[in-house]
């Protein structure tokens, strides 16, 4: 008769990132206030959400805007500030008449708290401007480059001092 022995297994430790649903990251991205991720306060309109800002920037030039949430895509592993994380929300914008020139924005979030996204802390984007595909680290650069490329007659507004 074979003896059976129960072996207690130690819990497996993982470095897995805390999970946050895609829907929660999308909602947090759309609702993030510009003041939370506009380092220099150059926009002077910190009461606007990312969604309202993006709708204003692209206006009627967008064929579509598709929101997503999950691991950061717009990362640059060579620069720690651009390394991203497992918690980002963003949007892909396809300009009318330019289906091969999609633009992307992304908001980085801190570590989740009880299954909800942490605080937003950075903005990253990539889009085609008049010189080709370019990586951006702030709202104003994306705003200017997108409008310069897709809004006929667009002129860069003067920078305002918010203080």
Secondary structure, 3 states (H helix, E strand, C coil): CCCCCCCCCCCCCCCCCCCCCHHHHHHHHHHCEHHHHCCCCCCCCCCCEHHHHHHHHHHHHEEEEEEEEECCCCCCCCCHHHCCCCCEEEEEEEECCCCCCCEEEEEEECCCECCECCCEEEEEEEEEECCEEEEECCHHHHHHHHHHHHCCCCCCCCCCCCC
